[in-house]
Amino acid sequence: MGQPPRGGTRRADHLDPLPRRRPACQRRRRAHVRRPVVKMPRTEREVLGLMAQGRTLVQIATQWDVSTGTVHEYAERLRRRLGAETNPQAVLLACRAGLLDGRPFLRHGDHAGYETHRKRRIPYCDDCRAGEKAYRESRREALKAREAA
């Protein structure tokens, strides 16, 4: 039991069973990031990347030509894995955990977008075809310039 306060009088407050909390400046800061599961399905990673780009779930569903319920289910699983309550919080936690490196998962309109289509066997979009054509043309011009020099 606790000692009576100085002065010899016993008061009930020194017997308080609840410990005092430390001041905020002395408390250890806890990371609010739950360690995410490293193995995450590709579709959930892509939903995460598109949400990080600012797309809504309806826009993602329209882009993938699937129902909004399917995309909502992917987002729900993603939030559960990361321990988030909202989509923006899931993106923030994924950034803190290093799951998002700032690069979009599926780019469009350039060589990287074209290559993504090729690797994933997704039909090429017109923007990526045009971007690949411009990329190859710029590479040819750079090669000619190097040979001329």
MODELLER restraints for C-alpha pairs under 7 A, 6 or more apart:
rsr = mdl.restraints
at = mdl.atoms
rsr.add(forms.Gaussian(group=physical.xy_distance, feature=features.Distance(at['CA:2:A'], at['CA:14:A']), mean=6.33, stdev=0.5))
rsr.add(forms.Gaussian(group=physical.xy_distance, feature=features.Distance(at['CA:2:A'], at['CA:15:A']), mean=6.22, stdev=0.5))
rsr.add(forms.Gaussian(group=physical.xy_distance, feature=features.Distance(at['CA:4:A'], at['CA:10:A']), mean=5.40, stdev=0.5))
rsr.add(forms.Gaussian(group=physical.xy_distance, feature=features.Distance(at['CA:4:A'], at['CA:14:A']), mean=6.73, stdev=0.5))
rsr.add(forms.Gaussian(group=physical.xy_distance, feature=features.Distance(at['CA:33:A'], at['CA:93:A']), mean=6.09, stdev=0.5))
rsr.add(forms.Gaussian(group=physical.xy_distance, feature=features.Distance(at['CA:34:A'], at['CA:82:A']), mean=6.43, stdev=0.5))
rsr.add(forms.Gaussian(group=physical.xy_distance, feature=features.Distance(at['CA:34:A'], at['CA:83:A']), mean=6.44, stdev=0.5))
rsr.add(forms.Gaussian(group=physical.xy_distance, feature=features.Distance(at['CA:36:A'], at['CA:81:A']), mean=6.25, stdev=0.5))
rsr.add(forms.Gaussian(group=physical.xy_distance, feature=features.Distance(at['CA:36:A'], at['CA:82:A']), mean=5.36, stdev=0.5))
rsr.add(forms.Gaussian(group=physical.xy_distance, feature=features.Distance(at['CA:37:A'], at['CA:81:A']), mean=6.59, stdev=0.5))
rsr.add(forms.Gaussian(group=physical.xy_distance, feature=features.Distance(at['CA:44:A'], at['CA:74:A']), mean=5.69, stdev=0.5))
rsr.add(forms.Gaussian(group=physical.xy_distance, feature=features.Distance(at['CA:44:A'], at['CA:75:A']), mean=6.94, stdev=0.5))
rsr.add(forms.Gaussian(group=physical.xy_distance, feature=features.Distance(at['CA:44:A'], at['CA:78:A']), mean=6.14, stdev=0.5))
rsr.add(forms.Gaussian(group=physical.xy_distance, feature=features.Distance(at['CA:46:A'], at['CA:105:A']), mean=5.97, stdev=0.5))
rsr.add(forms.Gaussian(group=physical.xy_distance, feature=features.Distance(at['CA:47:A'], at['CA:75:A']), mean=6.88, stdev=0.5))
rsr.add(forms.Gaussian(group=physical.xy_distance, feature=features.Distance(at['CA:48:A'], at['CA:91:A']), mean=6.61, stdev=0.5))
rsr.add(forms.Gaussian(group=physical.xy_distance, feature=features.Distance(at['CA:49:A'], at['CA:104:A']), mean=5.84, stdev=0.5))
rsr.add(forms.Gaussian(group=physical.xy_distance, feature=features.Distance(at['CA:49:A'], at['CA:105:A']), mean=5.76, stdev=0.5))
rsr.add(forms.Gaussian(group=physical.xy_distance, feature=features.Distance(at['CA:52:A'], at['CA:91:A']), mean=5.90, stdev=0.5))
rsr.add(forms.Gaussian(group=physical.xy_distance, feature=features.Distance(at['CA:57:A'], at['CA:68:A']), mean=6.82, stdev=0.5))
rsr.add(forms.Gaussian(group=physical.xy_distance, feature=features.Distance(at['CA:57:A'], at['CA:71:A']), mean=6.23, stdev=0.5))
rsr.add(forms.Gaussian(group=physical.xy_distance, feature=features.Distance(at['CA:57:A'], at['CA:72:A']), mean=6.68, stdev=0.5))
rsr.add(forms.Gaussian(group=physical.xy_distance, feature=features.Distance(at['CA:58:A'], at['CA:68:A']), mean=5.76, stdev=0.5))
rsr.add(forms.Gaussian(group=physical.xy_distance, feature=features.Distance(at['CA:61:A'], at['CA:67:A']), mean=5.83, stdev=0.5))
rsr.add(forms.Gaussian(group=physical.xy_distance, feature=features.Distance(at['CA:61:A'], at['CA:68:A']), mean=5.25, stdev=0.5))
rsr.add(forms.Gaussian(group=physical.xy_distance, feature=features.Distance(at['CA:61:A'], at['CA:71:A']), mean=6.00, stdev=0.5))
rsr.add(forms.Gaussian(group=physical.xy_distance, feature=features.Distance(at['CA:79:A'], at['CA:85:A']), mean=6.43, stdev=0.5))
rsr.add(forms.Gaussian(group=physical.xy_distance, feature=features.Distance(at['CA:79:A'], at['CA:87:A']), mean=6.94, stdev=0.5))
rsr.add(forms.Gaussian(group=physical.xy_distance, feature=features.Distance(at['CA:79:A'], at['CA:90:A']), mean=5.72, stdev=0.5))
rsr.add(forms.Gaussian(group=physical.xy_distance, feature=features.Distance(at['CA:82:A'], at['CA:90:A']), mean=6.32, stdev=0.5))
rsr.add(forms.Gaussian(group=physical.xy_distance, feature=features.Distance(at['CA:82:A'], at['CA:93:A']), mean=6.86, stdev=0.5))
rsr.add(forms.Gaussian(group=physical.xy_distance, feature=features.Distance(at['CA:84:A'], at['CA:90:A']), mean=5.12, stdev=0.5))
rsr.add(forms.Gaussian(group=physical.xy_distance, feature=features.Distance(at['CA:94:A'], at['CA:100:A']), mean=6.00, stdev=0.5))
rsr.add(forms.Gaussian(group=physical.xy_distance, feature=features.Distance(at['CA:106:A'], at['CA:113:A']), mean=6.27, stdev=0.5))
rsr.add(forms.Gaussian(group=physical.xy_distance, feature=features.Distance(at['CA:106:A'], at['CA:116:A']), mean=6.63, stdev=0.5))
rsr.add(forms.Gaussian(group=physical.xy_distance, feature=features.Distance(at['CA:107:A'], at['CA:113:A']), mean=4.42, stdev=0.5))
rsr.add(forms.Gaussian(group=physical.xy_distance, feature=features.Distance(at['CA:108:A'], at['CA:127:A']), mean=6.34, stdev=0.5))
rsr.add(forms.Gaussian(group=physical.xy_distance, feature=features.Distance(at['CA:108:A'], at['CA:128:A']), mean=5.49, stdev=0.5))
rsr.add(forms.Gaussian(group=physical.xy_distance, feature=features.Distance(at['CA:109:A'], at['CA:127:A']), mean=4.44, stdev=0.5))
rsr.add(forms.Gaussian(group=physical.xy_distance, feature=features.Distance(at['CA:109:A'], at['CA:128:A']), mean=4.19, stdev=0.5))
rsr.add(forms.Gaussian(group=physical.xy_distance, feature=features.Distance(at['CA:109:A'], at['CA:130:A']), mean=6.81, stdev=0.5))
rsr.add(forms.Gaussian(group=physical.xy_distance, feature=features.Distance(at['CA:109:A'], at['CA:131:A']), mean=4.73, stdev=0.5))
rsr.add(forms.Gaussian(group=physical.xy_distance, feature=features.Distance(at['CA:110:A'], at['CA:128:A']), mean=5.54, stdev=0.5))
rsr.add(forms.Gaussian(group=physical.xy_distance, feature=features.Distance(at['CA:110:A'], at['CA:131:A']), mean=4.05, stdev=0.5))
rsr.add(forms.Gaussian(group=physical.xy_distance, feature=features.Distance(at['CA:110:A'], at['CA:132:A']), mean=5.68, stdev=0.5))
rsr.add(forms.Gaussian(group=physical.xy_distance, feature=features.Distance(at['CA:111:A'], at['CA:131:A']), mean=5.93, stdev=0.5))
rsr.add(forms.Gaussian(group=physical.xy_distance, feature=features.Distance(at['CA:111:A'], at['CA:132:A']), mean=4.80, stdev=0.5))
rsr.add(forms.Gaussian(group=physical.xy_distance, feature=features.Distance(at['CA:111:A'], at['CA:135:A']), mean=6.18, stdev=0.5))
rsr.add(forms.Gaussian(group=physical.xy_distance, feature=features.Distance(at['CA:113:A'], at['CA:128:A']), mean=5.80, stdev=0.5))
rsr.add(forms.Gaussian(group=physical.xy_distance, feature=features.Distance(at['CA:114:A'], at['CA:124:A']), mean=6.93, stdev=0.5))
rsr.add(forms.Gaussian(group=physical.xy_distance, feature=features.Distance(at['CA:114:A'], at['CA:128:A']), mean=5.02, stdev=0.5))
rsr.add(forms.Gaussian(group=physical.xy_distance, feature=features.Distance(at['CA:114:A'], at['CA:129:A']), mean=6.61, stdev=0.5))
rsr.add(forms.Gaussian(group=physical.xy_distance, feature=features.Distance(at['CA:114:A'], at['CA:132:A']), mean=6.20, stdev=0.5))
rsr.add(forms.Gaussian(group=physical.xy_distance, feature=features.Distance(at['CA:117:A'], at['CA:123:A']), mean=6.45, stdev=0.5))
rsr.add(forms.Gaussian(group=physical.xy_distance, feature=features.Distance(at['CA:117:A'], at['CA:124:A']), mean=5.88, stdev=0.5))
